[in-house]
Amino acid sequence: MEYKNIFLQAVIYLVAAIVSVPIAKRLGFGSVLGYLIAGILIGPFALGLIGQDSKNIMQFSQFGVVMMLFLIGLELRPSLLWKLRSQIVGTGLLQVAGTTVLLTTAFVLLDFPLLQSVAIGMILSLSSTAIVIQIFTEKGWMQTSVGQSSFSILLFQDIAVIPIMFILPWLGSSTSHGALSSSIADKSIVGWLQPLIVIACITLLIGSGRYLLRSFFRYIAKAKIREIFTATALLVVIASALFMQSLGLSPALGTFLAGVMLAESEYRHELESDIEPFKGLLLGLFFIAVGAGINLDLVMQNPYLILKVLLVFILLKAVFLYAIAKIYKMSTQNGLLFAASLAQGGEFCFVLLSFSLEHQILPEALTDILIVVVALSMLITPLIILCYEKFLVSRFAAKENKKEYDEIDPRTKPVVIAGFGRFGQIVGRLLMAHQFKITVLDLDSEHIELVRKFGYKIFYGDASRIDLLHTAGLDKAKVFIIAIDDSEKALETAKLVRQHYPNLKILIRVRGRVQAYEFLKNDFTSIYREVLDSALTMGVDALQILGLPYEKAAQSAKIFRQYDESRLVHLSKIYQNEQDYIDETKKNRKYLEQVFNQDKENVSIDPTFL
């Protein structure tokens, strides 16, 4: 393709996005639907502004998938992965296995051959990570119980692509007995050995990345050239994609693993800041490519068959997802959102359908129909979510909530609290015990329902929305307490509130030192580490057990806290320089030992060292 044509298509893609997405947002449809509609309009089956070759379009969209999964992996910290471990394995396995069985049975009843039905069931059990993450992020649902459950299933589905790719060739008529490409697979190797080789290679990739990447990036960072640092990250991404492709697997899975490996690095935040500006655009281009790939001619030629397959697929998948939601005791409202969000097909479906065609598992005509069905399911998902918001949310709110909680009390209250979990509740109880009125916002509807049973007035809302904060009376409040669990979201909210209410006192809960450093760098000083007080209390008790009088133990804890908080500001300026940070921490620890050893009768600290 000539450069002129490449630039022309790039201009068409960008103009389509700029025109369609703002219109869609103003109409309340959301950005995802705007991108998809833009793709349909400029696609080869409508206005024909971009190439007639659908393969080129799908190759372009594959780039969007690759980069999107890298960014998701980059945000997937090991702590979050561990927190969601039971949901990932339990809920994810139940969803993929159960949906596969249900869809297989349905397609057999629709007179599809058994082995083809099994293949279709496995492929259509997957959902769209790109669409769900984008919609949930836009609407502030990612930190809710529904958001975490959906993310767990999506993550398991991404991992499940590996065994699905191993299983699919055995369902077809192809003589191939494995998923390895000829570039690395010796034809004499027995099929059952090939999955073991792939697993070993993936383990090697993860292990080497975990132990070598940090040193590699430390070496690159010493050059202090930002573009070289970004180029190194892209090299890791592309190399991981090529490695996975050489194994016969999706390159997108390789970039996902690369992102997870980089998530463990101290350079993750810098990588995110470098790549974040491109994240929304890359996802948008992916959605445009999906819309452009919808074959409208095929829809017109087989409207009944496509509609039948689409309805069977989405309805059965949604019903089973709702059943999972009830098994895990979600409310009816959350269960419907959970089912509506994940009922579509996903980007990996395109990869697996192409893979199935290549290995003669599914015929070309059926593959083309299924590609259209998956694309249409992705297209209607934003509409389903819109209908859920417009017609179901208000109805459930009116039915399940008492009238006194339907609207925020318009009377001025001196305190607004964002987040009412274990931390926010303690603060709120203390203030209410002193007869102070508070307004509480939280995003977890199930938690809200539970807390209300204890008589608390708490309202559903995203504290990062300035219009909602204004409705909550923040313009007349004396103090705003941010007690949400997500430190990144808390920082975003704090910046927004300071911008609109510069004179308002903001108190912020953080998990630990690293999170505190980020707030200090942004000139937020009223921060409270959630583990500090309880840890010091335990330390005082331990000192008493070891023989110190209570007064001396308590005084030591007071001195320790005073010194630790004073040094926090200094450490926030150097913590990204690992060696300097280590040296300073050792120096601080030695100084404290000297303070407590100098005069055990009168513990004090040199104010010049604070």
C-alpha positions as CSV (number, residue, x, y, z in Angstrom):
1,M,0.0,0.0,0.0
2,E,1.4,3.5,-0.9
3,Y,2.1,6.0,1.8
4,K,-0.5,8.3,0.3
5,N,-3.2,5.7,0.8
6,I,-2.1,5.0,4.3
7,F,-2.3,8.7,5.3
8,L,-5.6,9.0,3.5
9,Q,-7.1,6.1,5.5
10,A,-5.7,7.5,8.7
11,V,-7.4,10.8,8.1
12,I,-10.7,9.1,7.3
13,Y,-10.5,7.1,10.6
14,L,-9.7,10.1,12.6
15,V,-12.3,12.4,11.0
16,A,-15.0,9.6,11.5
17,A,-14.1,9.4,15.2
18,I,-14.1,13.2,15.7
19,V,-17.5,13.6,14.1
20,S,-19.4,10.6,15.4
21,V,-18.2,10.2,19.0
22,P,-19.2,13.7,20.3
23,I,-22.6,13.3,18.6
24,A,-23.1,9.9,20.2
25,K,-22.0,11.2,23.6
26,R,-24.5,14.1,23.4
27,L,-27.3,11.7,22.5
28,G,-26.4,9.6,25.5
29,F,-25.1,6.6,23.6
30,G,-21.6,6.6,24.9
31,S,-18.3,6.7,23.0
32,V,-18.1,3.0,22.1
33,L,-21.3,3.0,20.1
34,G,-20.1,6.2,18.4
35,Y,-16.9,4.5,17.3
36,L,-18.8,1.4,16.1
37,I,-21.3,3.5,14.0
38,A,-18.4,5.5,12.5
39,G,-16.8,2.2,11.4
40,I,-20.0,1.0,9.8
41,L,-20.4,4.3,7.9
42,I,-16.9,4.5,6.5
43,G,-16.6,0.7,6.0
44,P,-16.5,-1.1,2.7
45,F,-20.1,-2.2,3.0
46,A,-21.5,1.3,3.5
47,L,-19.8,4.5,2.1
48,G,-16.7,2.5,1.1
49,L,-14.3,5.2,2.3
50,I,-11.8,2.7,3.5
51,G,-10.4,-0.3,1.6
52,Q,-12.6,-3.1,0.2
53,D,-10.3,-5.8,1.6
54,S,-11.7,-6.8,5.0
55,K,-8.5,-8.6,5.9
56,N,-6.7,-5.2,6.0
57,I,-9.3,-3.8,8.3
58,M,-9.0,-6.8,10.7
59,Q,-5.2,-6.5,10.7
60,F,-5.6,-2.8,11.7
61,S,-8.0,-3.7,14.4
62,Q,-5.6,-6.4,15.6
63,F,-3.1,-3.7,16.4
64,G,-5.7,-2.0,18.6
65,V,-6.3,-5.3,20.4
66,V,-2.6,-5.8,21.0
67,M,-2.1,-2.4,22.5
68,M,-5.3,-2.5,24.5
69,L,-4.3,-5.8,26.2
70,F,-0.9,-4.4,26.9
71,L,-2.4,-1.5,28.8
72,I,-4.8,-3.8,30.7
73,G,-1.9,-6.0,31.7
74,L,0.1,-2.9,32.7
75,E,-2.7,-1.9,35.1
76,L,-3.1,-5.5,36.5
77,R,-1.0,-5.3,39.7
78,P,-0.1,-8.6,41.4
79,S,-2.0,-7.4,44.5
80,L,-5.2,-6.9,42.5
81,L,-4.7,-10.3,40.8
82,W,-4.3,-12.0,44.1
83,K,-7.3,-10.2,45.6
84,L,-9.5,-11.5,42.7
85,R,-8.0,-15.0,42.6
86,S,-11.1,-16.9,43.8
87,Q,-13.4,-14.9,41.4
88,I,-11.0,-15.4,38.5
89,V,-10.8,-19.2,38.9
90,G,-14.2,-19.9,40.3
91,T,-16.5,-17.5,38.4
92,G,-14.4,-17.5,35.3
93,L,-14.2,-21.3,34.9
94,L,-17.9,-21.6,35.7
95,Q,-18.8,-19.0,33.0
96,V,-16.6,-20.4,30.2
97,A,-17.4,-24.0,30.9
98,G,-21.2,-23.5,31.5
99,T,-21.7,-21.2,28.5
100,T,-19.8,-23.6,26.2
101,V,-22.1,-26.5,27.2
102,L,-25.2,-24.4,26.9
103,L,-24.4,-22.9,23.5
104,T,-23.2,-26.3,22.2
105,T,-26.5,-27.8,23.1
106,A,-28.4,-25.0,21.5
107,F,-26.5,-25.2,18.2
108,V,-26.9,-28.9,18.1
109,L,-30.7,-28.4,18.4
110,L,-30.3,-25.9,15.5
111,D,-29.0,-28.8,13.4
112,F,-25.4,-27.8,13.4
113,P,-22.9,-30.8,13.5
114,L,-21.8,-31.7,17.0
115,L,-18.1,-30.9,16.7
116,Q,-18.8,-27.6,15.0
117,S,-21.3,-26.8,17.8
118,V,-18.6,-27.5,20.4
119,A,-16.2,-25.2,18.6
120,I,-18.9,-22.5,18.3
121,G,-19.8,-22.8,22.0
122,M,-16.2,-22.4,23.1
123,I,-15.6,-19.4,20.8
124,L,-18.8,-17.6,21.7
125,S,-18.2,-18.1,25.4
126,L,-15.7,-15.3,25.3
127,S,-16.7,-11.6,25.8
128,S,-15.2,-8.3,24.7
129,T,-12.6,-7.0,27.2
130,A,-12.3,-3.8,25.2
131,I,-16.0,-2.9,25.2
132,V,-16.7,-3.9,28.8
133,I,-13.6,-2.1,30.2
134,Q,-14.2,1.0,28.2
135,I,-17.9,1.3,29.2
136,F,-17.3,0.5,32.9
137,T,-14.4,3.0,33.0
138,E,-16.5,5.8,31.4
139,K,-19.3,5.2,33.9
140,G,-17.1,4.7,37.0
141,W,-18.2,1.1,37.5
142,M,-14.8,-0.6,37.6
143,Q,-14.5,-0.5,41.4
144,T,-17.9,-1.8,42.1
145,S,-18.6,-5.5,42.9
146,V,-20.1,-5.9,39.4
147,G,-17.0,-4.3,37.8
148,Q,-14.6,-6.6,39.8
149,S,-16.6,-9.7,38.9
150,S,-16.8,-8.8,35.3
151,F,-13.1,-8.1,35.2
152,S,-12.3,-11.4,36.8
153,I,-14.3,-13.3,34.1
154,L,-12.7,-11.3,31.3
155,L,-9.3,-12.1,32.7
156,F,-10.1,-15.8,32.9
157,Q,-11.4,-15.7,29.3
158,D,-8.2,-14.1,28.1
159,I,-6.3,-17.0,29.7
160,A,-8.8,-19.6,28.5
161,V,-7.8,-18.7,24.9
162,I,-4.7,-20.9,25.3
163,P,-6.5,-24.2,26.1
164,I,-9.2,-23.4,23.6
165,M,-6.6,-23.0,20.9
166,F,-5.2,-26.4,21.9
167,I,-8.6,-28.1,21.8
168,L,-9.9,-26.6,18.5
169,P,-7.6,-28.4,16.0
170,W,-8.8,-31.8,17.4
171,L,-12.4,-30.9,16.5
172,G,-11.6,-30.3,12.8
173,S,-10.6,-32.4,9.8
174,S,-7.1,-30.9,9.7
175,T,-4.2,-33.3,10.0
176,S,-2.6,-30.8,12.4
177,H,-2.7,-32.1,16.0
178,G,-1.6,-29.0,17.9
179,A,-1.5,-25.3,18.1
180,L,2.2,-24.8,17.4
181,S,3.3,-23.1,14.2
182,S,5.6,-25.0,11.9
183,S,8.3,-22.5,12.7
184,I,9.0,-24.1,16.1
185,A,7.1,-27.4,16.0
186,D,8.8,-30.5,14.8
187,K,6.2,-32.6,12.9
188,S,7.5,-35.7,14.6
189,I,6.4,-34.4,18.0
190,V,3.4,-36.1,19.4
191,G,0.4,-33.8,19.7
192,W,0.1,-34.2,23.5
193,L,3.7,-32.9,23.9
194,Q,3.1,-29.6,22.1
195,P,0.9,-28.0,24.8
196,L,3.6,-28.9,27.4
197,I,6.2,-27.1,25.2
198,V,4.0,-24.0,24.9
199,I,3.4,-23.9,28.6
200,A,7.1,-24.3,29.2
201,C,7.8,-21.4,26.8
202,I,5.2,-19.2,28.4
203,T,6.6,-20.0,31.9
204,L,10.1,-19.1,30.6
205,L,8.7,-15.8,29.2
206,I,7.1,-14.8,32.5
207,G,10.0,-15.9,34.6
208,S,12.6,-14.2,32.5
209,G,10.5,-11.1,32.3
210,R,9.9,-11.0,36.0
211,Y,13.6,-11.3,37.0
212,L,15.3,-9.5,34.0
213,L,13.0,-6.7,33.1
214,R,13.6,-4.6,36.2
215,S,17.4,-4.6,35.6
216,F,16.9,-4.0,31.9
217,F,14.7,-0.9,32.5
218,R,17.0,0.3,35.2
219,Y,19.9,0.3,32.7
220,I,17.7,2.1,30.1
221,A,16.4,4.7,32.7
222,K,20.0,5.7,33.5
223,A,20.2,7.2,30.0
224,K,17.5,9.7,31.1
225,I,16.1,9.9,27.5
226,R,12.3,9.6,27.6
227,E,11.8,8.4,24.0
228,I,14.3,5.6,24.5
229,F,12.5,4.5,27.6
230,T,9.2,4.4,25.6
231,A,10.9,2.7,22.7
232,T,12.2,0.0,25.1
233,A,8.7,-0.6,26.4
234,L,7.4,-1.0,22.8
235,L,10.3,-3.4,22.0
236,V,9.2,-5.6,24.9
237,V,5.6,-5.5,23.7
238,I,6.4,-6.3,20.1
239,A,8.9,-9.0,21.1
240,S,6.4,-10.7,23.4
241,A,3.8,-10.6,20.6
242,L,6.2,-12.1,18.1
243,F,7.2,-14.8,20.6
244,M,3.5,-15.8,21.2
245,Q,2.8,-15.7,17.5
246,S,5.7,-18.1,16.9
247,L,3.9,-20.5,19.3
248,G,0.8,-20.3,17.1
249,L,-1.0,-18.3,19.7
250,S,-2.5,-14.8,19.6
251,P,0.1,-12.0,19.7
252,A,-2.4,-10.0,21.9
253,L,-2.0,-12.6,24.6
254,G,1.8,-12.0,24.5
255,T,1.4,-8.3,25.0
256,F,-1.0,-8.9,27.8
257,L,1.7,-11.0,29.6
258,A,4.2,-8.2,28.8
259,G,2.0,-5.7,30.5
260,V,1.6,-7.9,33.6
261,M,5.4,-8.3,33.8
262,L,5.8,-4.5,33.6
263,A,3.1,-4.0,36.2
264,E,5.5,-5.5,38.8
265,S,8.2,-2.9,37.9
266,E,8.8,0.4,39.7
267,Y,8.7,2.0,36.2
268,R,5.0,1.2,35.7
269,H,3.7,4.7,36.5
270,E,6.1,6.3,34.0
271,L,5.1,3.8,31.3
272,E,1.4,4.5,32.0
273,S,2.0,8.3,31.8
274,D,3.8,7.8,28.5
275,I,1.2,5.6,26.9
276,E,-2.0,6.8,28.5
277,P,-2.6,9.6,25.9
278,F,-2.8,7.0,23.2
279,K,-5.0,4.5,25.1
280,G,-8.4,6.0,24.3
281,L,-7.4,6.6,20.7
282,L,-6.2,3.1,20.1
283,L,-9.3,1.6,21.6
284,G,-11.4,3.9,19.5
285,L,-9.6,2.8,16.3
286,F,-10.2,-0.8,17.3
287,F,-14.0,-0.2,17.7
288,I,-14.0,1.6,14.3
289,A,-12.3,-1.3,12.7
290,V,-14.9,-3.7,14.2
291,G,-17.7,-1.6,12.9
292,A,-16.1,-1.4,9.5
293,G,-15.8,-5.2,9.4
294,I,-19.6,-5.8,9.7
295,N,-20.5,-7.3,6.4
296,L,-23.8,-5.6,5.6
297,D,-24.2,-7.5,2.4
298,L,-24.1,-10.7,4.2
299,V,-26.7,-9.4,6.7
300,M,-29.0,-8.6,3.9
301,Q,-28.5,-12.0,2.2
302,N,-29.1,-14.0,5.4
303,P,-31.2,-11.8,7.8
304,Y,-33.2,-14.6,9.3
305,L,-30.2,-17.0,10.0
306,I,-28.1,-14.2,11.4
307,L,-30.9,-12.9,13.6
308,K,-31.6,-16.4,14.9
309,V,-28.0,-17.1,15.8
310,L,-27.6,-13.7,17.3
311,L,-30.6,-14.0,19.6
312,V,-29.9,-17.5,20.6
313,F,-26.3,-16.6,21.4
314,I,-27.0,-13.4,23.4
315,L,-30.1,-14.6,25.3
316,L,-28.6,-17.9,26.4
317,K,-25.4,-16.3,27.4
318,A,-27.2,-13.6,29.3
319,V,-29.4,-16.1,31.1
320,F,-26.5,-18.2,32.2
321,L,-24.6,-15.0,33.4
322,Y,-27.6,-13.9,35.4
323,A,-27.7,-17.4,37.0
324,I,-24.0,-17.0,38.0
325,A,-24.8,-13.6,39.5
326,K,-27.6,-15.1,41.6
327,I,-25.3,-18.0,42.7
328,Y,-22.8,-15.4,44.0
329,K,-25.7,-13.6,45.7
330,M,-25.7,-10.4,43.6
331,S,-28.8,-8.2,43.8
332,T,-31.3,-8.3,40.9
333,Q,-30.1,-4.9,39.7
334,N,-26.4,-5.9,39.7
335,G,-27.2,-9.3,38.2
336,L,-28.9,-7.7,35.2
337,L,-26.0,-5.4,34.6
338,F,-23.5,-8.3,35.0
339,A,-25.5,-10.3,32.4
340,A,-26.0,-7.4,30.0
341,S,-22.3,-6.4,30.0
342,L,-20.8,-9.8,29.2
343,A,-23.4,-11.3,26.8
344,Q,-21.6,-10.2,23.6
345,G,-18.8,-11.9,21.7
346,G,-15.3,-10.6,22.1
347,E,-12.2,-9.6,20.1
348,F,-10.6,-13.0,20.7
349,C,-13.6,-14.5,18.9
350,F,-12.3,-13.0,15.6
351,V,-8.9,-14.6,16.3
352,L,-10.4,-18.0,17.1
353,L,-12.8,-17.9,14.1
354,S,-9.9,-17.2,11.8
355,F,-7.9,-20.0,13.5
356,S,-10.9,-22.4,13.1
357,L,-11.1,-21.6,9.4
358,E,-7.4,-22.1,8.9
359,H,-7.6,-25.6,10.6
360,Q,-10.8,-26.5,8.7
361,I,-12.9,-26.8,11.8
362,L,-15.6,-24.5,10.5
363,P,-16.5,-23.9,6.9
364,E,-15.9,-20.5,5.4
365,A,-19.6,-19.6,4.9
366,L,-20.4,-20.3,8.6
367,T,-17.2,-18.5,9.7
368,D,-18.3,-15.4,7.8
369,I,-21.8,-15.5,9.5
370,L,-20.3,-15.9,12.9
371,I,-17.9,-13.0,12.4
372,V,-20.9,-10.8,11.6
373,V,-22.9,-12.2,14.6
374,V,-20.0,-11.4,17.0
375,A,-19.6,-7.9,15.5
376,L,-23.3,-7.2,15.8
377,S,-23.3,-8.4,19.4
378,M,-20.6,-5.9,20.2
379,L,-22.5,-3.2,18.4
380,I,-25.7,-3.7,20.4
381,T,-24.0,-4.0,23.8
382,P,-23.8,-0.2,24.4
383,L,-27.5,0.0,23.5
384,I,-28.3,-2.7,26.0
385,I,-26.4,-0.9,28.7
386,L,-28.2,2.3,27.7
387,C,-31.6,0.6,28.1
388,Y,-30.5,-0.8,31.4
389,E,-29.6,2.7,32.7
390,K,-32.7,4.4,31.3
391,F,-35.4,1.9,32.2
392,L,-34.2,-0.5,34.9
393,V,-32.0,1.5,37.3
394,S,-34.6,4.0,38.3
395,R,-37.2,1.2,38.6
396,F,-35.0,-0.9,40.9
397,A,-34.0,2.2,42.9
398,A,-37.6,3.0,43.5
399,K,-38.5,-0.5,44.4
400,E,-35.5,-1.5,46.6
401,N,-34.7,1.7,48.4
402,K,-36.7,3.6,51.0
403,K,-38.0,7.0,50.0
404,E,-35.8,8.9,52.4
405,Y,-32.7,7.7,50.5
406,D,-33.9,8.5,47.0
407,E,-32.5,12.0,47.0
408,I,-29.6,13.7,48.8
409,D,-30.8,15.9,51.6
410,P,-30.6,19.5,50.3
411,R,-29.9,20.9,53.8
412,T,-26.2,21.9,54.2
413,K,-24.0,19.4,56.0
414,P,-20.4,20.2,57.1
415,V,-18.9,16.9,56.0
416,V,-19.0,14.9,52.8
417,I,-17.4,11.5,52.8
418,A,-16.4,9.6,49.6
419,G,-16.2,5.9,50.3
420,F,-17.9,4.2,53.3
421,G,-15.9,1.0,53.7
422,R,-14.0,-0.1,56.8
423,F,-12.0,3.1,57.0
424,G,-14.8,5.6,56.1
425,Q,-17.2,4.0,58.5
426,I,-15.0,4.6,61.5
427,V,-14.5,8.2,60.6
428,G,-18.2,8.7,60.0
429,R,-19.2,7.0,63.2
430,L,-16.9,9.3,65.2
431,L,-18.3,12.4,63.6
432,M,-21.9,11.3,64.0
433,A,-21.2,10.5,67.7
434,H,-20.4,14.2,68.1
435,Q,-23.7,15.2,66.4
436,F,-22.1,16.3,63.1
437,K,-24.3,15.7,60.0
438,I,-22.5,14.0,57.1
439,T,-23.3,13.1,53.5
440,V,-21.8,9.8,52.3
441,L,-21.2,8.7,48.7
442,D,-20.2,5.2,47.6
443,L,-20.1,3.3,44.3
444,D,-20.9,-0.3,45.5
445,S,-24.6,-0.7,45.3
446,E,-24.6,-4.0,47.3
447,H,-22.5,-2.4,50.0
448,I,-24.9,0.5,50.1
449,E,-27.8,-1.8,50.6
450,L,-26.0,-3.6,53.4
451,V,-25.0,-0.4,55.2
452,R,-28.4,1.1,55.0
453,K,-29.8,-1.8,57.1
454,F,-27.8,-0.3,60.0
455,G,-29.5,3.0,59.6
456,Y,-26.8,5.0,57.7
457,K,-27.9,7.4,55.0
458,I,-25.6,6.6,52.1
459,F,-26.0,7.4,48.4
460,Y,-24.9,5.8,45.2
461,G,-22.5,8.1,43.2
462,D,-19.1,8.5,41.7
463,A,-17.2,11.0,43.8
464,S,-15.0,12.0,40.8
465,R,-18.0,13.7,39.2
466,I,-18.0,17.3,40.1
467,D,-21.7,17.7,39.4
468,L,-22.6,15.0,41.9
469,L,-20.3,16.5,44.5
470,H,-22.0,19.9,44.0
471,T,-25.4,18.2,44.5
472,A,-24.0,16.6,47.7
473,G,-23.3,20.1,49.0
474,L,-19.6,20.3,48.7
475,D,-19.7,24.0,47.9
476,K,-21.0,24.6,51.4
477,A,-19.2,21.9,53.3
478,K,-16.2,22.5,55.6
479,V,-14.3,19.3,55.0
480,F,-14.2,16.7,52.3
481,I,-13.0,13.2,53.4
482,I,-11.7,10.9,50.6
483,A,-11.8,7.3,52.1
484,I,-12.1,5.3,48.9
485,D,-9.9,2.2,48.5
486,D,-8.4,3.0,45.0
487,S,-5.5,5.4,45.6
488,E,-5.3,6.4,41.9
489,K,-9.0,7.3,41.9
490,A,-8.6,9.1,45.2
491,L,-5.8,11.3,43.7
492,E,-7.9,12.0,40.6
493,T,-10.8,13.1,42.8
494,A,-8.6,15.2,45.1
495,K,-7.2,17.1,42.1
496,L,-10.7,17.7,40.7
497,V,-12.0,19.0,44.1
498,R,-9.0,21.2,44.7
499,Q,-9.5,22.7,41.2
500,H,-13.2,23.6,41.8
501,Y,-13.1,24.2,45.6
502,P,-9.6,25.6,46.3
503,N,-10.5,26.7,49.9
504,L,-12.1,23.4,51.0
505,K,-10.1,21.3,53.5
506,I,-9.5,17.8,52.0
507,L,-8.5,14.8,54.2
508,I,-7.3,11.8,52.3
509,R,-7.0,8.1,53.3
510,V,-4.1,6.2,51.7
511,R,-3.0,2.6,52.0
512,G,0.7,3.1,52.7
513,R,3.9,5.0,52.1
514,V,4.1,4.6,48.3
515,Q,0.6,5.9,47.8
516,A,1.3,8.8,50.3
517,Y,4.3,9.8,48.1
518,E,2.1,10.4,45.1
519,F,-0.2,12.7,47.1
520,L,2.7,14.6,48.6
521,K,4.2,15.1,45.1
522,N,0.9,16.8,44.2
523,D,1.0,19.1,47.3
524,F,-1.7,17.2,49.4
525,T,-0.5,17.2,53.0
526,S,-3.6,16.0,54.9
527,I,-3.0,12.3,54.2
528,Y,-3.6,9.4,56.6
529,R,-2.0,6.0,56.2
530,E,-4.5,3.4,57.2
531,V,-2.1,1.0,58.9
532,L,0.1,3.5,60.8
533,D,-2.0,4.0,64.0
534,S,-2.9,0.3,64.4
535,A,0.7,-0.7,63.8
536,L,2.0,1.7,66.4
537,T,-0.6,0.6,68.9
538,M,0.6,-3.0,68.4
539,G,4.2,-1.8,68.8
540,V,3.4,-0.2,72.1
541,D,1.9,-3.4,73.4
542,A,4.9,-5.4,72.2
543,L,7.3,-3.0,74.0
544,Q,5.3,-3.4,77.2
545,I,5.4,-7.2,76.9
546,L,9.2,-6.9,76.5
547,G,9.5,-4.9,79.7
548,L,9.1,-1.2,79.0
549,P,6.7,0.9,81.1
550,Y,3.6,2.1,79.3
551,E,4.6,5.7,79.5
552,K,8.0,5.1,77.8
553,A,6.5,2.8,75.2
554,A,3.8,5.4,74.3
555,Q,6.3,8.2,74.2
556,S,8.5,6.1,71.9
557,A,5.6,5.6,69.5
558,K,4.8,9.3,69.6
559,I,8.4,10.1,68.7
560,F,8.5,7.5,66.0
561,R,5.3,8.8,64.4
562,Q,6.5,12.4,64.5
563,Y,9.8,11.5,62.9
564,D,8.3,9.1,60.3
565,E,5.8,11.7,59.1
566,S,8.4,14.5,59.0
567,R,10.7,12.4,56.8
568,L,7.8,11.3,54.5
569,V,7.9,14.6,52.5
570,H,11.7,14.2,51.9
571,L,11.4,10.5,50.9
572,S,8.6,11.3,48.5
573,K,11.1,13.3,46.4
574,I,13.6,10.5,46.0
575,Y,11.6,7.2,46.2
576,Q,11.7,6.6,42.5
577,N,15.5,6.6,42.7
578,E,15.9,3.1,44.3
579,Q,19.5,3.5,45.6
580,D,19.1,6.9,47.1
581,Y,15.8,5.8,48.7
582,I,17.5,2.7,50.2
583,D,20.4,4.8,51.5
584,E,18.1,7.4,53.1
585,T,15.9,4.8,54.7
586,K,18.9,3.1,56.3
587,K,20.1,6.4,57.5
588,N,16.7,7.2,59.1
589,R,16.6,3.8,60.8
590,K,20.1,4.2,62.3
591,Y,19.2,7.7,63.5
592,L,16.1,6.4,65.3
593,E,18.2,3.7,67.0
594,Q,20.6,6.3,68.2
595,V,17.8,8.5,69.5
596,F,16.3,5.7,71.6
597,N,19.7,4.5,72.9
598,Q,21.1,7.9,73.9
599,D,18.8,8.6,76.8
600,K,16.2,6.0,77.7
601,E,15.0,8.1,80.5
602,N,14.1,11.1,78.3
603,V,13.5,10.1,74.7
604,S,13.6,13.1,72.4
605,I,14.5,13.9,68.8
606,D,16.8,16.6,67.4
607,P,14.4,19.1,65.7
608,T,17.1,20.0,63.1
609,F,16.9,16.5,61.7
610,L,13.1,16.7,61.1
